[in-house]
Amino acid sequence: MIKHLLKTGKRYGVGALTIIRGELENKPSEKYAVAFLISKQTGGAVERNRIKRWLREDWRNLEEERPLRGHFAVSFRGRVDQTTHRQINESLSRLYGEIITDA
């Protein structure tokens, strides 16, 4: 299902962060569904899980302020030693805003 989203969805990207928005096959989007994809090049399991926790937390905060509908894949392809939570939060907020204005 995620492969379909990655192939057909609209991409929004800045730096190491990309958001793909689309619809999953045979799954109506009454609300939203999000998959967080973290590259193994980011670092070890501990580092990848830290990035996922940051992204989930930041996504929830943005969703509370401005709800979205649809299916999303949030992909991070950076290195954990070259980024901070603040940078990820700013990138995610910027992309989230682009999606809202595009909708």
ABEGO torsion letter per residue (X at the ends): XAAAAAAABBBBBBEABBBBBBBBBGBBBABBBBBBBBBAAAEBAAAAAAAAAAAAAAAAAAAAABBBBEBBBBBBABBAAABBAAAAAAAAAAAAAAAAAAX
